[in-house]
Amino acid sequence: MSPQIPYAVPTVLLATALIAKLPTFVRAWRDPDVRATTVLLTSATAVLVVITPANIERLNRLTGVPNIASPWAYSFLTAFCATGLTMIIRWREEPSERRSRRMRRIYWAYAGVVAALWGTFLLADAPEPRIYDLDTYYANTPWMREHILLYLTAHMVSCLVAAWMLWKWFPQIGDRWLKAGVVFLQLGYAMGLLFDAAKYTAIGARWAGTDWDGLSTHAAPPFALLEAALVALGFLVPQLGPFLQRWVRDRREHRRLRPLARAVRVLGAAAAPARLGFWSPLDLRLMQRRQHIHDALRMLGPYVDQGLYDRAYAAALTEHGEAGAHGAAGAVAVRAALDAHRAGTPCAPRAGRAPSGPGNPVAHDIEAVSRALAHPRTIDTLRRRVTSTESRSAHV
């Protein structure tokens, strides 16, 4: 297996999440949560892009500076840590001046870490490019040693603080999507602590004159990849979960209303609606479909036979139950009303008889009517039955 594949999979997933989030960022960039999520995804994606072995080699070659990928990757990792901590604080606490001060302190502290990372790298003498084992190879090199310990310590502190805050907060969370996100975050920060433990152990072994470099070069990277993916997922789930839940619900209703929308399409609309394509937001397409159906049913109002509806309801009640009977009766009434509309013969009001419900009975539950229209043979059979019964009664 190519050594790039373990890096490519989480990188592609994070980049896809970032691209999916960009339209929201463009629309609502003033929202602090949206900005923070975008920064977090950007920094996590950038870390994985930079630490890919092929990109480390490419960056060293293009800049002509050995190991220049190190401060770049560690700076993005530090930004990722700071954004994660502030996101947790933003979720846990109500807006207040105290909360704003705490988040500003975190940003300033980690900005100082980024500055120190670049300062120590510039002061260090690291002429030999190291793609896989930089942390252990330069573990005893002045300033490069401090450079490595600085990023590891900043990362470990952020994981410990984040895990502690989430642990205290978890029992108070009621929202299931938020709770699922916190579980992913806890798993992600646990992976981060395992990454730090492997790195520290390998570096300590170098200081003691022992070679445990495998912990740094082979054991630690998978934990880093898992941490980036799980933490990013933890912050995305509480935002994407409710959106996907609404989308599935709207998609289901949009699909269920299709038979009724197609049936009344022949009537046209009172006013030509704006045409929404497939890529238009689903909630707008659903709202337009509902509006088109209700407009069409208002146009059909004079042609709806209340008596036919009542007979169809009574005939379907035993077989379909109350909810199904209303849908079947409404479907029969819509079919008959469309035929009457085409023939231009509105229903005459019956003397001495009041309608069984206020307004158009078909409009009470358009989803049930649409579901019934999806089974045309059943509706045609019911319509023939109640029509023939009416004819026999009239003849008698």
C-alpha positions as CSV (number, residue, x, y, z in Angstrom):
1,M,0.0,0.0,0.0
2,S,1.3,3.5,-0.9
3,P,2.4,5.5,2.2
4,Q,0.3,8.4,1.0
5,I,-3.0,6.5,1.3
6,P,-3.4,6.7,5.1
7,Y,-2.9,10.5,4.8
8,A,-5.1,10.9,1.7
9,V,-8.3,9.3,3.1
10,P,-8.8,11.7,6.1
11,T,-7.5,14.6,4.1
12,V,-10.1,14.0,1.4
13,L,-12.9,13.7,4.0
14,L,-11.9,16.9,5.7
15,A,-11.5,18.8,2.4
16,T,-14.9,17.6,1.3
17,A,-16.5,18.8,4.6
18,L,-14.7,22.1,4.1
19,I,-15.9,22.5,0.6
20,A,-19.5,21.6,1.7
21,K,-19.2,24.3,4.5
22,L,-17.9,27.1,2.2
23,P,-21.4,28.2,0.9
24,T,-22.6,28.5,4.5
25,F,-19.5,30.6,5.3
26,V,-20.1,32.9,2.3
27,R,-23.8,33.4,3.4
28,A,-23.2,33.7,7.1
29,W,-19.5,34.7,7.6
30,R,-20.5,37.1,10.4
31,D,-21.7,34.2,12.5
32,P,-18.9,33.3,15.0
33,D,-19.8,29.6,15.0
34,V,-19.6,29.4,11.2
35,R,-16.3,31.3,11.2
36,A,-14.8,29.1,13.9
37,T,-16.0,25.8,12.2
38,T,-14.5,27.0,8.9
39,V,-11.2,27.9,10.6
40,L,-11.1,24.5,12.3
41,L,-11.7,22.5,9.1
42,T,-9.2,24.7,7.2
43,S,-6.5,24.2,9.8
44,A,-7.2,20.4,10.2
45,T,-7.1,20.0,6.4
46,A,-3.9,22.1,6.1
47,V,-2.2,20.0,8.8
48,L,-2.9,16.8,6.9
49,V,-1.9,18.3,3.6
50,V,1.4,19.6,4.9
51,I,2.4,16.4,6.8
52,T,1.9,14.1,3.8
53,P,5.4,12.8,3.1
54,A,5.2,13.8,-0.6
55,N,4.2,17.3,0.3
56,I,7.0,17.7,2.9
57,E,9.5,16.8,0.3
58,R,7.9,19.0,-2.3
59,L,7.8,22.0,0.1
60,N,11.4,21.5,1.1
61,R,12.4,21.4,-2.6
62,L,10.3,24.4,-3.7
63,T,11.5,26.7,-0.9
64,G,15.0,25.5,-0.7
65,V,14.8,25.5,3.1
66,P,15.3,22.1,4.7
67,N,12.5,21.0,7.0
68,I,10.4,24.2,6.4
69,A,7.3,22.0,6.4
70,S,7.8,21.6,10.2
71,P,6.9,25.1,11.4
72,W,4.1,25.2,8.8
73,A,2.5,21.9,9.9
74,Y,3.0,22.7,13.6
75,S,1.5,26.2,13.1
76,F,-1.6,24.8,11.5
77,L,-1.8,22.2,14.3
78,T,-1.6,24.9,16.9
79,A,-4.4,26.9,15.2
80,F,-6.5,23.7,15.1
81,C,-6.0,23.3,18.9
82,A,-6.9,26.9,19.7
83,T,-10.0,26.8,17.5
84,G,-11.1,23.5,19.1
85,L,-10.9,24.9,22.6
86,T,-12.8,28.1,21.8
87,M,-15.5,26.1,20.0
88,I,-16.0,24.0,23.1
89,I,-16.2,27.2,25.3
90,R,-18.6,28.7,22.8
91,W,-20.9,25.7,23.1
92,R,-20.7,25.3,26.8
93,E,-21.2,28.9,28.0
94,E,-23.8,31.6,27.2
95,P,-22.5,34.7,25.5
96,S,-20.8,37.0,28.1
97,E,-17.8,39.3,28.5
98,R,-16.1,36.6,30.6
99,R,-16.5,34.0,27.8
100,S,-15.1,36.5,25.2
101,R,-12.1,37.2,27.4
102,R,-11.3,33.5,27.9
103,M,-11.5,32.9,24.1
104,R,-9.3,35.9,23.4
105,R,-6.7,34.7,25.9
106,I,-6.6,31.3,24.2
107,Y,-6.1,32.9,20.8
108,W,-3.3,35.1,22.1
109,A,-1.6,32.3,23.9
110,Y,-1.6,30.0,20.9
111,A,-0.6,32.9,18.6
112,G,2.4,33.2,20.9
113,V,3.1,29.5,20.5
114,V,3.0,29.9,16.7
115,A,5.4,32.9,16.9
116,A,7.7,30.8,19.1
117,L,7.6,27.9,16.7
118,W,8.9,30.1,13.9
119,G,11.4,31.7,16.2
120,T,12.9,28.4,17.4
121,F,13.0,27.0,13.9
122,L,14.9,30.1,12.6
123,L,17.4,29.8,15.5
124,A,17.9,26.0,15.0
125,D,20.5,24.4,12.8
126,A,18.7,21.6,11.0
127,P,20.4,21.2,7.6
128,E,19.5,17.6,7.0
129,P,15.9,17.2,5.6
130,R,14.0,14.6,7.5
131,I,10.6,13.5,6.2
132,Y,9.6,10.7,8.6
133,D,11.7,11.1,11.7
134,L,12.4,14.8,12.3
135,D,11.2,14.8,15.9
136,T,13.6,12.0,17.0
137,Y,16.5,12.9,14.7
138,Y,16.7,16.4,16.1
139,A,15.6,15.6,19.6
140,N,19.0,16.7,21.0
141,T,19.6,19.6,18.6
142,P,19.5,23.1,20.4
143,W,16.4,25.1,19.5
144,M,15.1,22.3,17.3
145,R,14.6,20.4,20.5
146,E,12.6,23.3,21.9
147,H,10.7,23.7,18.7
148,I,9.5,20.1,18.9
149,L,8.7,20.2,22.6
150,L,6.8,23.4,22.1
151,Y,4.3,22.0,19.6
152,L,3.9,18.8,21.5
153,T,3.3,20.5,24.8
154,A,0.8,23.0,23.3
155,H,-1.0,20.1,21.7
156,M,-1.1,18.0,24.8
157,V,-2.4,20.9,27.0
158,S,-5.2,21.6,24.5
159,C,-6.2,17.9,24.5
160,L,-6.2,17.6,28.3
161,V,-8.1,20.9,28.8
162,A,-10.6,20.0,26.1
163,A,-11.2,16.5,27.4
164,W,-11.7,17.9,31.0
165,M,-14.2,20.5,29.8
166,L,-16.2,17.9,27.8
167,W,-16.2,15.4,30.6
168,K,-17.7,18.0,33.0
169,W,-20.2,19.2,30.5
170,F,-21.4,15.8,29.1
171,P,-24.0,15.0,31.9
172,Q,-25.7,18.4,31.3
173,I,-26.2,17.8,27.5
174,G,-29.8,17.0,26.4
175,D,-29.6,17.4,22.6
176,R,-28.7,14.0,21.0
177,W,-26.8,15.5,18.1
178,L,-24.7,17.6,20.5
179,K,-24.1,14.6,22.7
180,A,-23.0,12.5,19.7
181,G,-20.6,15.3,18.7
182,V,-19.1,15.4,22.2
183,V,-18.5,11.6,22.1
184,F,-16.6,12.0,18.8
185,L,-14.6,14.9,20.4
186,Q,-13.7,12.8,23.4
187,L,-12.5,10.0,21.2
188,G,-10.5,12.5,19.0
189,Y,-8.8,14.1,22.0
190,A,-8.0,10.6,23.4
191,M,-6.3,9.8,20.1
192,G,-4.4,13.1,20.4
193,L,-3.1,12.2,23.9
194,L,-2.0,8.8,22.6
195,F,-0.1,10.6,19.8
196,D,1.6,12.8,22.3
197,A,2.5,9.8,24.5
198,A,4.1,8.0,21.6
199,K,6.1,11.1,20.6
200,Y,7.3,11.9,24.1
201,T,8.3,8.3,24.7
202,A,10.4,8.2,21.5
203,I,12.0,11.6,22.2
204,G,12.7,10.5,25.8
205,A,14.3,7.4,24.6
206,R,16.6,9.4,22.3
207,W,17.6,11.5,25.3
208,A,18.4,8.3,27.2
209,G,20.5,7.0,24.3
210,T,18.0,4.4,23.2
211,D,16.4,4.1,19.8
212,W,12.6,3.8,20.1
213,D,12.0,5.8,16.9
214,G,9.3,3.5,15.7
215,L,6.9,5.0,18.2
216,S,7.3,8.3,16.6
217,T,7.5,7.3,12.9
218,H,5.0,4.4,12.9
219,A,2.8,4.4,16.0
220,A,2.1,8.1,16.4
221,P,0.9,9.2,12.9
222,P,-2.2,7.0,12.8
223,F,-3.3,8.6,16.1
224,A,-2.8,12.1,14.6
225,L,-4.9,11.2,11.5
226,L,-7.7,9.8,13.7
227,E,-7.6,12.8,16.0
228,A,-8.0,15.3,13.1
229,A,-10.9,13.3,11.6
230,L,-12.7,12.6,14.9
231,V,-12.4,16.1,16.2
232,A,-13.6,17.7,13.0
233,L,-16.5,15.2,12.9
234,G,-17.3,16.1,16.5
235,F,-17.7,19.7,15.6
236,L,-19.6,19.0,12.4
237,V,-22.2,16.5,13.7
238,P,-24.1,19.0,16.0
239,Q,-24.4,21.3,13.0
240,L,-25.0,18.9,10.2
241,G,-27.2,16.4,12.1
242,P,-30.3,18.6,12.5
243,F,-29.8,19.9,8.9
244,L,-29.7,16.3,7.6
245,Q,-32.7,15.4,9.7
246,R,-34.7,18.2,8.3
247,W,-33.5,17.4,4.8
248,V,-34.6,13.8,5.0
249,R,-38.0,14.8,6.4
250,D,-38.5,17.5,3.7
251,R,-37.3,15.1,1.0
252,R,-39.8,12.4,2.2
253,E,-42.7,14.9,2.1
254,H,-41.6,16.4,-1.2
255,R,-41.6,12.9,-2.7
256,R,-45.0,12.0,-1.1
257,L,-46.7,15.1,-2.6
258,R,-45.5,14.3,-6.1
259,P,-48.6,12.3,-7.2
260,L,-51.0,15.1,-6.2
261,A,-48.8,17.8,-7.6
262,R,-48.7,15.9,-11.0
263,A,-52.5,15.4,-10.9
264,V,-53.3,19.1,-10.5
265,R,-50.5,20.3,-12.7
266,V,-52.9,20.6,-15.6
267,L,-54.7,23.4,-13.8
268,G,-51.7,25.7,-14.0
269,A,-51.2,28.3,-11.2
270,A,-53.1,31.5,-10.3
271,A,-49.7,33.3,-10.7
272,A,-46.7,31.8,-12.5
273,P,-44.3,30.8,-9.7
274,A,-40.6,31.3,-10.0
275,R,-39.1,28.2,-11.5
276,L,-36.9,26.3,-9.1
277,G,-34.4,23.8,-10.5
278,F,-33.2,20.5,-9.0
279,W,-30.2,22.3,-7.3
280,S,-32.5,24.9,-5.6
281,P,-32.8,24.4,-1.8
282,L,-35.1,21.6,-0.9
283,D,-37.1,23.6,1.6
284,L,-37.9,26.2,-1.1
285,R,-39.0,23.5,-3.6
286,L,-41.2,21.9,-0.9
287,M,-42.8,25.2,-0.1
288,Q,-43.5,25.8,-3.8
289,R,-45.0,22.4,-4.3
290,R,-47.3,22.9,-1.3
291,Q,-48.3,26.3,-2.5
292,H,-49.0,25.0,-6.0
293,I,-51.2,22.2,-4.7
294,H,-53.2,24.5,-2.4
295,D,-53.7,27.1,-5.2
296,A,-54.9,24.3,-7.5
297,L,-57.3,22.9,-4.9
298,R,-58.8,26.4,-4.4
299,M,-59.4,26.5,-8.2
300,L,-61.0,23.1,-7.9
301,G,-63.3,24.1,-5.0
302,P,-66.4,24.7,-7.1
303,Y,-66.0,21.3,-8.8
304,V,-65.5,19.2,-5.6
305,D,-68.5,17.0,-4.9
306,Q,-69.0,16.9,-1.2
307,G,-71.5,14.0,-1.5
308,L,-69.1,11.9,-3.5
309,Y,-66.4,12.6,-0.9
310,D,-68.7,11.5,1.9
311,R,-69.7,8.3,0.1
312,A,-66.1,7.4,-0.8
313,Y,-65.1,8.0,2.8
314,A,-67.8,5.7,4.1
315,A,-67.0,3.0,1.6
316,A,-63.2,3.2,2.4
317,L,-63.5,3.5,6.2
318,T,-63.7,-0.3,6.9
319,E,-60.9,-1.2,4.6
320,H,-58.4,1.7,5.1
321,G,-59.2,3.1,8.6
322,E,-60.0,6.7,9.3
323,A,-56.7,8.3,8.1
324,G,-56.6,6.1,5.0
325,A,-60.3,6.7,4.3
326,H,-59.8,10.5,4.3
327,G,-56.9,10.1,1.8
328,A,-58.8,7.7,-0.5
329,A,-62.0,9.9,-0.4
330,G,-59.9,13.0,-1.2
331,A,-58.3,11.2,-4.1
332,V,-61.6,10.2,-5.5
333,A,-63.0,13.7,-5.1
334,V,-59.9,15.2,-6.8
335,R,-60.2,12.8,-9.8
336,A,-63.9,13.6,-10.2
337,A,-63.3,17.4,-9.7
338,L,-60.6,17.4,-12.4
339,D,-62.9,15.6,-14.8
340,A,-65.7,18.2,-14.0
341,H,-63.2,21.0,-14.5
342,R,-62.2,19.7,-17.9
343,A,-65.9,19.4,-18.8
344,G,-66.7,22.8,-17.4
345,T,-69.5,21.5,-15.1
346,P,-69.1,22.8,-11.5
347,C,-71.1,21.0,-8.8
348,A,-74.5,22.5,-8.0
349,P,-74.9,23.1,-4.2
350,R,-77.4,20.7,-2.6
351,A,-80.4,22.3,-1.0
352,G,-80.7,21.9,2.7
353,R,-77.4,20.2,3.0
354,A,-74.4,21.7,4.8
355,P,-70.9,20.5,4.0
356,S,-69.4,18.0,6.4
357,G,-66.4,20.1,7.1
358,P,-65.2,23.7,6.7
359,G,-63.9,24.6,3.3
360,N,-62.6,22.1,0.8
361,P,-62.4,18.6,2.4
362,V,-59.6,17.6,0.1
363,A,-57.3,20.3,1.5
364,H,-57.3,19.0,5.0
365,D,-54.6,16.4,4.5
366,I,-52.9,16.8,1.1
367,E,-50.2,14.2,2.0
368,A,-52.8,11.5,2.6
369,V,-54.6,12.4,-0.6
370,S,-51.3,12.2,-2.5
371,R,-50.4,8.9,-1.0
372,A,-53.8,7.5,-2.2
373,L,-53.3,8.9,-5.7
374,A,-50.1,6.9,-5.9
375,H,-52.4,3.8,-6.2
376,P,-54.6,4.7,-9.1
377,R,-56.2,1.3,-9.6
378,T,-57.4,1.3,-6.0
379,I,-58.9,4.8,-6.4
380,D,-60.5,4.0,-9.7
381,T,-62.1,0.9,-8.2
382,L,-63.4,2.9,-5.2
383,R,-64.7,5.6,-7.5
384,R,-66.6,3.2,-9.7
385,R,-68.1,1.5,-6.7
386,V,-69.5,4.7,-5.1
387,T,-70.6,6.0,-8.4
388,S,-72.5,2.9,-9.3
389,T,-74.1,2.9,-5.8
390,E,-75.3,6.4,-6.3
391,S,-76.7,5.5,-9.7
392,R,-78.7,2.6,-8.3
393,S,-80.0,4.8,-5.5
394,A,-81.1,7.5,-7.9
395,H,-82.8,4.9,-10.1
396,V,-84.7,3.4,-7.2
